[in-house]
Amino acid sequence: MNTQFRHHKLSADDESKLVYVKQVCVADLPEEVREQADGLDTLFAVHDSDGQQLALVADRKLAFTLALQHDMQPVTLH
């Protein structure tokens, strides 16, 4: 089911700038990524509205800062 959802407070241009921040378990990532995780148990992934991963960072604050610095609007994905 691919139901389109339009947030009533966002313009179409704003919606295209939405990115989703999601906590991911390091154990679920490929081995080469796990090796670079420096002992962390979780990382935070930033995804665009199509689900494409844009970044993988150490903490939630960094994920939000990165998105904002690139003129994107981050939201937490549960």
ABEGO torsion letter per residue (X at the ends): XBBBBBBAABBAAAAAABBBBBBBBAAABBAAAAAAAGGBABBBBBBBAAGBBABBBABAAAAAAAAAAAGBBBBBBX
